[in-house]
């Protein structure tokens, strides 16, 4: 069967950001900002993206390790970055 979007079978816009949870292909709506204090300077922020379903799970994963610094909506994150 031929898909109208061979590289993007779900037909998503190429600018859609996807949840970082393993195996999830849902559009992300949350940004989880984190850093590993053993590897990163205090001001450095790495990010994971999360859909509504995986926000809590990913937040807990980072939180128990002391890595989670902030959780904001993708719209807020992009606005702060000037996008």
N, C-alpha and C positions, 0 to 999 in steps of 0.2 A: 504494500500500500504506500502511496506517495503522500507525504506530508506537505502542506503548503509552505512550511518553514522547516526545511531539513535540519538546520542547526538548532532550531528552536521549536520543537514539536508541539509545545503548549501554545504556540502562536503569540508569545509575549513580545512586547516591545523590547528592543535590544537594550534600552536604558533601564529596564526593570531590575531592581536589586533583589537578590534572592537571600532567603534566610540561611544563616550559617550552620544550622543544625544538620547533622549528618543525614543525608538522604532527602532532606526537605527541599522542595522546589517552589515553595510558596513565596510570594512577594513579601519582602521585609517591610515592617512599619516601625520598628524600634532599632535604636542604636545603643549597644552596650559598650561603653568606653571603659577600658581597663589598662592596667600595666602590671608587669611582674617586677616588683621592686628589686629582685636579685639581678635582673637583666637591664631594666630601663631606668632612666633618670625620672625623678618624681613628676615632672611636667609632661613627659611623653605619654601619649594615649594611643593605644591600639584599639581597633574596633571589631566587634562582631555585630552582625545584623540578625534581627529576629522577627519572625512572624508573630502574630498574636498568640498562637498555640505554644510556641517554644520560648517566649520571653522569660517566663518564670524559671523554667528548667535551666536555660543558659545563664541566667542571673545567679541562680543558686550555685551552679558549677563554679563560676568565677568568684562568687562571694565567699564560699567556704575556704577558698585558697587565699583570700585577702587581696584579690586582684581587681575586683569590680570597683570602679570609681564613680560612674554615673550611668543612668539609663534615661534616655530622652527619645521623643518621637523622631523619626527620620526627617520629618518636615522641620522640626526645631533645629536638628543638627545641620541640615542643609542651609537653613536661614542664617545660622551662626557662622557658617563657612562662607556665606555670601554667594551661594549658588542660586 
